[in-house]
Amino acid sequence: MIKDSIREYKWLALIASSLGALLSALMYGAVNVALPSLAKTFEVDFNLVQWVMLSFLLASVTVLPIMGRWADMVGKKKLFLLGYGVFIAGSLLCGLASNVGLLIVFRIIQGLGSASVTALGLGIITEAFPRHERGRALGFNAAIMSSGIVIGPSLGGLLVDVFTWRWVFFIVVPLGLLGLIFAQRFIAPDRPAGKQSFDFLGAVSLFGALLLWSLGLTLGQDFGFTSTFIVSLFVTGSLAMAAFLIIELFSKEPIVDLRLFRKPVLGINLGVAFLTFIAISAAVLMMPFYLENVLGHNPRNVGLLMSVIPIFLVIVTPIAGLASDKFGELPISLIGLTILLFGYFSVNTLSENTTAVGYLLRFLPIGLGMGFYQTPNSSAIMGSVPRHQSGLAGGLLAMTRTLGSSTGIAVLGTVWVARVNARANSEIHFNVTEASASIQVAGLHDVFRVIQVMIGIALVISLLLAINNRGNKEGLQN
């Protein structure tokens, strides 16, 4: 009966689930554009102000897979609504923050709420739609989320320019309350079958591993990745992950069922998604500084220019979803990765004299490539697990995206700082935004070369998976 009611209201459930993703994406893009203004308001440098983004990502990534498993036990709707409420409360507190330290703490609360909304929305959609419509539904969800990324930078730039950065957070509160009411009304309740137990030891060890790794990645920018402290974080995190894997092997009801990874489609698609979101984080973090500090655009124009990638995501993701339902996920994702690689070669020609039109033309292929890649990849991941574990799959997918973004911000941000310092022949660490325009741009080129290698690796891995799948099909036919 529960499943029948979910299917009956599947499109309303899709809209309600997507509204939560819309607001999370809206907040992500809007806050990113506000970073330069936050740095000036609180008189802090690049390394500190980026924690406004990193704290949100760290909070999300450490609980995403745990949230997915918990939802499969207690019900996705119940946890989805709770997360929605936490997200709204966190947004209000962020707008009231009196210093950057409090803002970072409140962003953690906001990130915990966002984790529930983004992860469980995918599970709700997967359960509501049959296999042959899954790509279309996930494409619609991705388009709605991307529209939030489109509106976010533009709205954030406008609010910062006309009012203050605080309104970037305040604007979410009334919209969030409307979305919460809509979700309560149209998402059907789900009732997991049978009595299940929660793997607390597994949850604690996984949380610890992800937190320690993420802290190592982010703090490594200040302490140095070879320092004893940072190395100890990575080593301890690795030990916690080893403990988690051992616990999961012997747990009757694990947080992550490791048997799901026997089929390569899940692990490979998660790994490739991780690489692509590392790559996209460079545009999210560094382009506001390039557009404002190097090219001299105001926050409003920065938001408009940064909308080129999400605009193409809005246009392309539903098309990619329909195509993946018809032709299969892997061929469409390969097309997306190829276009994406071309896009990162094109942005490597940015200069201190690039025009607005030139900027848009260079970033257009990145939006197009991500649009063709993202939906079939999500569909392949969500379809690789049984429906009763869709919450877990959604959590793993959302964790991979968020961990990729946080890793990219930390690692690529470090590469940018290091290369700018090296090119400036600086013997001491200084604020990279104070370097000359030509040196900042040269540092960006170095970052884009690293990304080109990563996307190339992702493309080769996906091609090998396609060849393996084709060989298996031919073997079955023979």
C-alpha positions as CSV (number, residue, x, y, z in Angstrom):
1,M,0.0,0.0,0.0
2,I,2.8,2.4,0.9
3,K,4.5,1.7,-2.5
4,D,1.3,2.2,-4.4
5,S,0.7,5.6,-2.7
6,I,4.3,6.6,-3.5
7,R,3.9,5.7,-7.2
8,E,0.5,7.5,-7.3
9,Y,2.0,10.8,-6.3
10,K,5.4,10.2,-7.9
11,W,5.6,13.6,-9.7
12,L,4.5,15.6,-6.7
13,A,7.0,13.6,-4.6
14,L,9.7,14.5,-7.2
15,I,8.9,18.2,-7.0
16,A,8.8,18.2,-3.2
17,S,12.1,16.3,-3.0
18,S,13.7,18.6,-5.6
19,L,12.7,21.8,-3.8
20,G,15.0,20.8,-0.9
21,A,17.9,20.2,-3.3
22,L,17.0,23.6,-5.0
23,L,17.5,25.5,-1.7
24,S,20.7,23.7,-0.8
25,A,22.1,24.5,-4.2
26,L,20.8,28.1,-4.0
27,M,22.7,28.6,-0.8
28,Y,25.9,27.0,-2.1
29,G,26.1,29.3,-5.1
30,A,25.0,32.5,-3.2
31,V,27.5,32.1,-0.4
32,N,30.3,31.4,-2.8
33,V,29.8,34.8,-4.5
34,A,29.7,36.5,-1.1
35,L,33.2,35.2,-0.1
36,P,35.2,38.2,-1.2
37,S,32.7,40.5,0.6
38,L,33.0,38.3,3.8
39,A,36.8,38.5,3.6
40,K,36.6,42.3,3.5
41,T,33.9,42.7,6.1
42,F,35.6,40.5,8.7
43,E,39.1,41.5,7.5
44,V,40.3,37.9,7.1
45,D,42.4,36.3,4.3
46,F,41.6,33.7,1.7
47,N,42.6,30.7,3.8
48,L,40.2,31.6,6.6
49,V,37.2,32.8,4.6
50,Q,37.2,29.6,2.6
51,W,36.2,27.8,5.8
52,V,32.7,29.4,5.4
53,M,32.4,27.0,2.5
54,L,34.6,24.1,3.9
55,S,32.7,23.9,7.2
56,F,29.4,23.4,5.4
57,L,31.0,20.7,3.2
58,L,32.7,19.0,6.1
59,A,29.5,18.8,8.1
60,S,27.7,17.3,5.1
61,V,30.3,14.8,4.0
62,T,30.8,13.2,7.4
63,V,27.2,12.2,7.9
64,L,25.8,11.6,4.4
65,P,26.3,7.8,4.2
66,I,25.2,7.4,7.9
67,M,22.1,9.5,7.1
68,G,21.2,7.3,4.2
69,R,21.4,4.1,6.2
70,W,19.4,5.7,9.1
71,A,16.7,6.7,6.7
72,D,16.4,3.2,5.2
73,M,15.7,2.1,8.8
74,V,13.3,4.8,10.2
75,G,11.8,6.2,7.1
76,K,13.0,8.7,4.5
77,K,10.2,11.2,4.9
78,K,10.6,11.5,8.6
79,L,14.4,12.2,8.4
80,F,14.0,14.4,5.3
81,L,11.6,16.7,7.2
82,L,13.9,16.8,10.2
83,G,16.9,17.8,8.1
84,Y,14.8,20.4,6.3
85,G,14.0,22.1,9.7
86,V,17.7,22.0,10.7
87,F,18.7,23.5,7.4
88,I,16.3,26.4,7.9
89,A,17.4,27.1,11.5
90,G,21.0,27.0,10.4
91,S,20.4,29.5,7.7
92,L,18.7,31.9,10.1
93,L,21.7,31.6,12.6
94,C,24.2,32.2,9.8
95,G,22.5,35.5,8.9
96,L,22.7,36.6,12.6
97,A,26.4,35.7,13.0
98,S,28.5,38.5,14.5
99,N,31.9,37.2,13.5
100,V,33.5,34.7,11.1
101,G,34.0,32.1,13.8
102,L,30.3,32.0,14.6
103,L,29.4,32.0,10.9
104,I,31.6,28.9,10.4
105,V,29.9,27.1,13.4
106,F,26.4,27.9,12.1
107,R,27.4,26.8,8.6
108,I,28.1,23.4,10.2
109,I,24.5,23.2,11.5
110,Q,23.3,24.3,8.0
111,G,25.5,21.6,6.4
112,L,24.0,18.8,8.6
113,G,20.5,19.8,7.5
114,S,21.5,20.0,3.9
115,A,23.0,16.5,4.1
116,S,19.7,15.0,5.0
117,V,17.8,16.9,2.3
118,T,20.1,16.2,-0.6
119,A,20.8,12.5,0.2
120,L,17.3,11.4,1.1
121,G,15.7,13.2,-1.8
122,L,17.5,10.9,-4.3
123,G,16.2,7.9,-2.4
124,I,12.7,9.2,-2.4
125,I,12.8,9.8,-6.1
126,T,14.3,6.3,-6.9
127,E,11.6,4.5,-4.9
128,A,8.8,6.6,-6.5
129,F,9.8,5.9,-10.1
130,P,10.1,2.6,-12.1
131,R,13.4,1.7,-13.8
132,H,12.5,2.9,-17.3
133,E,11.6,6.4,-15.9
134,R,14.5,6.8,-13.4
135,G,16.8,8.7,-15.7
136,R,14.1,11.2,-16.6
137,A,13.2,11.7,-12.9
138,L,16.8,12.2,-11.8
139,G,17.4,14.5,-14.8
140,F,14.5,16.6,-13.6
141,N,15.9,16.7,-10.1
142,A,19.4,17.6,-11.4
143,A,17.8,20.4,-13.5
144,I,16.0,21.8,-10.5
145,M,19.1,21.6,-8.4
146,S,21.1,23.3,-11.2
147,S,18.6,26.1,-11.4
148,G,19.4,26.8,-7.8
149,I,23.1,27.0,-8.7
150,V,22.1,29.4,-11.6
151,I,20.0,31.6,-9.4
152,G,22.4,31.4,-6.4
153,P,25.3,33.4,-7.8
154,S,23.1,36.0,-9.4
155,L,20.9,36.3,-6.3
156,G,23.9,36.3,-4.0
157,G,25.6,39.0,-6.0
158,L,22.5,41.1,-6.1
159,L,21.9,40.8,-2.3
160,V,25.5,41.6,-1.5
161,D,25.6,44.5,-3.9
162,V,22.2,46.1,-2.8
163,F,22.0,45.0,0.9
164,T,24.6,43.0,2.8
165,W,25.9,39.4,2.9
166,R,23.5,38.6,5.7
167,W,20.6,38.6,3.3
168,V,22.2,35.7,1.4
169,F,21.2,33.6,4.4
170,F,18.0,35.3,5.4
171,I,16.4,34.8,2.0
172,V,16.4,31.0,2.5
173,V,14.2,31.1,5.6
174,P,10.8,31.9,4.1
175,L,11.5,29.8,1.0
176,G,12.6,26.9,3.2
177,L,9.4,27.1,5.3
178,L,7.3,26.9,2.1
179,G,9.3,24.0,0.9
180,L,8.9,22.2,4.3
181,I,5.1,22.6,4.1
182,F,5.1,21.2,0.5
183,A,7.3,18.2,1.5
184,Q,5.0,17.4,4.4
185,R,2.0,17.5,2.2
186,F,3.1,15.6,-0.9
187,I,5.9,13.2,0.0
188,A,4.2,9.9,1.0
189,P,5.3,8.3,4.3
190,D,7.5,5.2,3.9
191,R,7.6,2.3,6.4
192,P,10.7,0.1,6.3
193,A,10.0,-3.6,6.5
194,G,11.0,-5.5,9.6
195,K,12.8,-4.5,12.7
196,Q,16.4,-3.3,12.0
197,S,19.3,-2.4,14.2
198,F,21.7,0.5,13.7
199,D,25.5,-0.2,13.4
200,F,26.8,2.4,15.9
201,L,30.4,1.2,15.8
202,G,30.4,1.4,12.1
203,A,28.8,4.8,12.1
204,V,31.4,6.2,14.6
205,S,34.4,4.7,12.7
206,L,33.1,6.0,9.3
207,F,32.4,9.5,10.8
208,G,35.8,9.6,12.3
209,A,37.6,8.5,9.1
210,L,35.8,11.0,6.9
211,L,36.2,13.8,9.4
212,L,40.0,13.2,9.9
213,W,40.6,12.9,6.2
214,S,38.7,16.1,5.5
215,L,40.4,18.0,8.2
216,G,43.8,16.8,6.9
217,L,42.9,18.1,3.4
218,T,41.7,21.5,4.6
219,L,44.2,22.2,7.4
220,G,47.0,21.0,5.2
221,Q,46.9,24.4,3.4
222,D,48.0,26.1,6.6
223,F,50.2,23.5,8.3
224,G,51.7,22.0,5.2
225,F,50.8,18.5,3.9
226,T,54.1,17.0,5.1
227,S,53.8,18.3,8.7
228,T,53.6,15.8,11.5
229,F,50.1,17.0,12.5
230,I,48.6,16.6,9.1
231,V,50.3,13.3,8.4
232,S,48.9,12.1,11.8
233,L,45.4,13.1,10.7
234,F,45.6,11.1,7.5
235,V,47.1,8.1,9.3
236,T,44.5,8.1,12.0
237,G,41.8,8.6,9.5
238,S,43.1,5.6,7.5
239,L,43.2,3.5,10.6
240,A,39.6,4.5,11.4
241,M,38.6,3.5,7.8
242,A,40.3,0.2,8.2
243,A,38.4,-0.4,11.4
244,F,35.2,0.6,9.7
245,L,35.7,-2.0,6.9
246,I,36.4,-4.7,9.4
247,I,33.3,-3.8,11.4
248,E,31.2,-3.8,8.3
249,L,32.4,-7.3,7.2
250,F,31.1,-8.8,10.5
251,S,28.1,-6.6,11.1
252,K,24.7,-8.2,10.5
253,E,23.2,-4.9,9.4
254,P,26.1,-2.7,8.3
255,I,26.1,1.0,7.5
256,V,27.5,0.2,4.1
257,D,26.8,-3.2,2.6
258,L,30.3,-4.0,1.1
259,R,28.7,-6.7,-1.0
260,L,27.2,-4.0,-3.2
261,F,30.8,-3.2,-4.5
262,R,31.2,-6.7,-6.0
263,K,29.8,-5.2,-9.2
264,P,32.2,-2.7,-10.6
265,V,29.5,-0.3,-11.8
266,L,28.9,1.2,-8.3
267,G,32.5,1.7,-7.2
268,I,33.7,3.0,-10.6
269,N,30.9,5.4,-11.1
270,L,31.3,6.8,-7.6
271,G,35.1,7.1,-8.2
272,V,34.6,9.0,-11.5
273,A,32.0,11.2,-9.9
274,F,34.5,12.0,-7.2
275,L,37.1,13.2,-9.8
276,T,34.6,15.3,-11.7
277,F,33.4,17.1,-8.6
278,I,37.0,17.8,-7.6
279,A,37.4,19.4,-11.0
280,I,34.2,21.5,-10.8
281,S,35.2,22.9,-7.4
282,A,37.9,25.0,-9.0
283,A,35.3,27.1,-10.8
284,V,33.2,27.3,-7.7
285,L,36.0,28.5,-5.4
286,M,38.5,30.5,-7.6
287,M,36.4,32.1,-10.3
288,P,34.8,34.8,-8.0
289,F,38.3,35.9,-7.1
290,Y,39.4,35.9,-10.7
291,L,36.3,37.8,-11.9
292,E,36.4,40.3,-9.1
293,N,40.1,40.8,-8.4
294,V,41.6,40.3,-11.8
295,L,38.9,41.3,-14.3
296,G,37.3,44.0,-12.0
297,H,33.7,42.9,-12.1
298,N,31.3,43.8,-9.3
299,P,29.6,41.0,-7.2
300,R,26.4,41.3,-9.3
301,N,28.2,40.6,-12.6
302,V,30.3,37.9,-11.0
303,G,27.1,36.1,-10.1
304,L,25.7,36.4,-13.6
305,L,28.9,35.3,-15.3
306,M,29.3,32.2,-13.0
307,S,25.8,31.2,-14.0
308,V,26.9,29.8,-17.4
309,I,27.7,26.3,-16.0
310,P,24.5,25.7,-14.1
311,I,22.4,27.2,-16.9
312,F,23.6,24.5,-19.2
313,L,23.1,22.0,-16.5
314,V,19.4,23.0,-16.3
315,I,19.1,22.7,-20.1
316,V,21.1,19.5,-20.6
317,T,20.4,17.2,-17.6
318,P,16.8,16.4,-18.5
319,I,17.9,15.6,-22.0
320,A,20.7,13.4,-20.7
321,G,18.2,11.6,-18.4
322,L,15.9,10.8,-21.4
323,A,18.9,9.7,-23.5
324,S,20.2,7.5,-20.7
325,D,16.8,5.8,-20.4
326,K,16.9,5.0,-24.1
327,F,20.5,4.4,-24.9
328,G,22.0,3.4,-21.5
329,E,23.8,5.4,-18.9
330,L,27.4,4.7,-19.9
331,P,27.4,5.9,-23.5
332,I,25.9,9.2,-22.5
333,S,28.3,9.7,-19.5
334,L,31.2,9.1,-21.9
335,I,30.0,11.8,-24.2
336,G,29.8,14.1,-21.1
337,L,33.3,13.4,-19.9
338,T,34.8,14.0,-23.4
339,I,33.1,17.4,-23.6
340,L,34.2,18.2,-20.1
341,L,37.8,17.5,-20.9
342,F,37.6,19.8,-23.9
343,G,36.1,22.4,-21.6
344,Y,39.0,22.4,-19.2
345,F,41.5,22.8,-22.1
346,S,39.5,25.8,-23.2
347,V,39.5,27.6,-19.8
348,N,43.3,27.2,-19.7
349,T,43.4,30.2,-22.1
350,L,41.9,32.6,-19.6
351,S,43.9,35.8,-19.2
352,E,43.9,39.1,-17.3
353,N,42.2,40.6,-20.4
354,T,39.5,38.1,-21.0
355,T,36.2,39.7,-21.9
356,A,32.9,38.6,-20.5
357,V,31.9,37.0,-23.7
358,G,35.2,35.2,-23.8
359,Y,34.7,33.9,-20.3
360,L,31.2,32.6,-21.1
361,L,32.4,30.8,-24.3
362,R,35.3,29.1,-22.5
363,F,33.0,27.8,-19.6
364,L,30.2,26.7,-21.9
365,P,31.6,23.3,-22.6
366,I,32.1,22.6,-18.9
367,G,28.4,23.2,-18.3
368,L,27.5,21.1,-21.3
369,G,29.8,18.2,-20.3
370,M,28.7,18.1,-16.7
371,G,25.1,18.1,-17.8
372,F,25.6,15.1,-20.1
373,Y,27.7,13.3,-17.4
374,Q,25.8,13.9,-14.1
375,T,22.4,12.4,-14.8
376,P,23.4,9.1,-16.3
377,N,26.1,8.7,-13.6
378,S,23.5,9.3,-10.9
379,S,21.1,6.9,-12.6
380,A,23.7,4.2,-12.8
381,I,24.6,4.5,-9.1
382,M,21.0,4.6,-7.9
383,G,20.1,1.6,-10.1
384,S,23.0,-0.5,-8.9
385,V,21.5,-1.3,-5.5
386,P,18.2,-2.8,-4.4
387,R,15.4,-0.4,-3.9
388,H,15.2,-0.9,-0.2
389,Q,18.8,0.4,0.0
390,S,18.2,3.5,-2.1
391,G,18.7,5.8,0.9
392,L,22.2,4.3,1.3
393,A,22.9,4.8,-2.4
394,G,21.7,8.3,-2.3
395,G,23.9,9.0,0.8
396,L,27.0,7.5,-1.0
397,L,26.4,9.5,-4.1
398,A,25.8,12.8,-2.2
399,M,28.9,12.0,0.0
400,T,31.0,11.4,-3.1
401,R,29.9,14.8,-4.6
402,T,30.4,16.7,-1.4
403,L,33.7,15.0,-0.6
404,G,34.9,15.7,-4.1
405,S,33.9,19.3,-3.8
406,S,35.6,19.7,-0.3
407,T,38.7,17.8,-1.6
408,G,38.9,20.0,-4.7
409,I,38.5,23.2,-2.7
410,A,41.2,22.2,-0.3
411,V,43.7,20.6,-2.7
412,L,43.2,22.8,-5.7
413,G,43.1,25.9,-3.4
414,T,46.5,24.8,-2.0
415,V,47.9,24.2,-5.6
416,W,46.8,27.8,-6.5
417,V,48.4,29.3,-3.4
418,A,51.6,27.3,-3.9
419,R,51.9,28.1,-7.6
420,V,51.2,31.8,-7.1
421,N,53.8,32.0,-4.4
422,A,56.3,30.1,-6.6
423,R,55.7,32.3,-9.6
424,A,56.0,35.4,-7.5
425,N,59.3,34.0,-6.1
426,S,58.0,34.6,-2.6
427,E,60.0,33.1,0.2
428,I,57.1,33.7,2.7
429,H,53.4,32.8,2.4
430,F,51.2,35.8,1.5
431,N,47.6,36.4,0.5
432,V,47.4,35.2,-3.2
433,T,44.8,37.9,-4.0
434,E,47.5,40.5,-3.4
435,A,49.7,39.1,-6.2
436,S,49.7,40.7,-9.7
437,A,46.9,39.8,-12.1
438,S,49.2,38.0,-14.4
439,I,50.7,35.8,-11.6
440,Q,47.2,34.9,-10.3
441,V,46.1,33.9,-13.8
442,A,49.3,31.8,-14.3
443,G,48.5,30.0,-11.0
444,L,45.0,29.3,-12.3
445,H,46.5,27.8,-15.5
446,D,48.6,25.4,-13.3
447,V,45.4,24.3,-11.5
448,F,43.6,23.7,-14.8
449,R,46.4,21.5,-16.0
450,V,46.0,19.3,-12.9
451,I,42.2,19.1,-13.6
452,Q,42.9,18.0,-17.2
453,V,44.9,15.1,-15.9
454,M,42.1,14.1,-13.5
455,I,39.3,14.2,-16.1
456,G,41.5,12.3,-18.6
457,I,41.9,9.6,-16.0
458,A,38.2,9.5,-15.4
459,L,37.5,9.2,-19.1
460,V,40.0,6.3,-19.4
461,I,38.4,4.5,-16.4
462,S,34.9,4.9,-17.9
463,L,36.1,3.6,-21.3
464,L,37.6,0.5,-19.6
465,L,34.2,-0.1,-17.9
466,A,32.4,0.2,-21.2
467,I,34.8,-2.2,-22.8
468,N,34.3,-4.7,-19.9
469,N,30.5,-4.4,-20.1
470,R,30.6,-5.0,-23.8
471,G,32.8,-8.1,-23.4
472,N,30.5,-9.5,-20.8
473,K,27.4,-9.0,-23.0
474,E,29.2,-10.7,-25.9
475,G,30.2,-13.6,-23.7
476,L,26.6,-14.1,-22.6
477,Q,25.4,-14.0,-26.2
478,N,27.9,-16.6,-27.2
